[in-house]
Amino acid sequence: MKIEYLELIEIFVETGISDLDKLQSAVGEGDTEKAANAAHSLKGAATHLGLMEFHEVTKEIEEKARNDRMEGIAESAQALKKKLEEIAELARG
């Protein structure tokens, strides 16, 4: 069971990096719809893996983007990237 969970975490990290890149790109373009979609994808994956701190930040980003409020999203995305790196490091053991 632990090995399966770690494999899921590895997949989460890989796809999370891609989704975070999409999120950061959307923020740079001022595209709230793309930002919300990227955050939604990250949120769902984090929820399924029980990564609730990650879930809460992505939920906040998604809500802001859906309400056309981009302020603070770039900083939150940067914090998520660091958190994702920490998760990857823990998964490697």
C-alpha positions in Angstrom: 0.0 0.0 0.0 2.8 2.4 0.9 4.6 1.7 -2.4 1.4 2.4 -4.4 0.8 5.7 -2.5 4.4 6.7 -3.2 3.9 6.0 -6.9 0.8 8.2 -6.8 2.8 10.9 -5.1 5.4 10.7 -7.9 2.7 11.0 -10.5 1.2 14.0 -8.6 4.6 15.7 -8.5 5.1 15.2 -12.3 1.7 16.4 -13.3 1.8 19.1 -10.6 4.9 20.6 -12.1 3.1 20.8 -15.4 0.0 22.3 -13.9 2.0 24.8 -11.9 3.7 25.9 -15.1 0.3 26.3 -16.7 -0.8 28.3 -13.7 2.2 30.6 -13.7 1.9 31.1 -17.5 -1.8 32.0 -17.1 -1.0 34.5 -14.4 1.6 36.0 -16.7 -0.9 36.3 -19.5 -3.7 37.5 -17.1 -5.8 34.6 -18.2 -8.1 33.9 -15.2 -9.9 31.0 -16.9 -6.6 29.1 -17.5 -5.4 29.9 -14.0 -8.6 28.6 -12.5 -8.5 25.4 -14.6 -4.9 24.7 -13.6 -5.7 25.3 -9.9 -8.7 23.1 -10.1 -6.6 20.2 -11.5 -4.0 20.6 -8.8 -6.8 20.8 -6.1 -8.4 17.6 -7.2 -5.2 15.6 -7.2 -4.2 17.0 -3.8 -7.5 16.1 -2.3 -7.4 12.5 -3.5 -4.0 12.1 -2.0 -4.9 13.8 1.3 -2.6 16.7 0.8 -5.0 19.2 2.5 -2.6 22.1 2.9 -1.9 22.0 -0.8 -5.7 21.6 -1.4 -6.5 24.7 0.6 -4.0 26.9 -1.3 -5.2 25.7 -4.7 -8.8 26.1 -3.7 -8.1 29.8 -2.8 -6.3 30.3 -6.1 -9.1 28.8 -8.0 -11.7 30.9 -6.3 -9.7 34.1 -6.9 -9.2 33.3 -10.5 -12.9 32.5 -11.0 -13.7 35.9 -9.6 -11.2 37.6 -11.9 -8.9 38.5 -9.0 -5.3 37.7 -9.9 -3.6 39.5 -7.0 -1.6 37.2 -4.8 -1.9 34.2 -7.2 1.7 34.4 -8.4 3.0 34.3 -4.9 0.7 31.4 -4.0 1.8 29.5 -7.1 5.5 30.1 -6.0 4.7 28.7 -2.6 3.0 25.7 -4.1 6.1 25.0 -6.2 8.2 25.0 -3.1 5.7 22.7 -1.4 5.7 20.4 -4.4 9.5 20.2 -4.2 9.2 19.3 -0.5 6.7 16.6 -1.3 8.9 15.2 -4.0 11.9 15.1 -1.6 9.9 13.3 1.1 8.6 10.8 -1.5 12.2 9.9 -2.5 12.9 9.2 1.1 
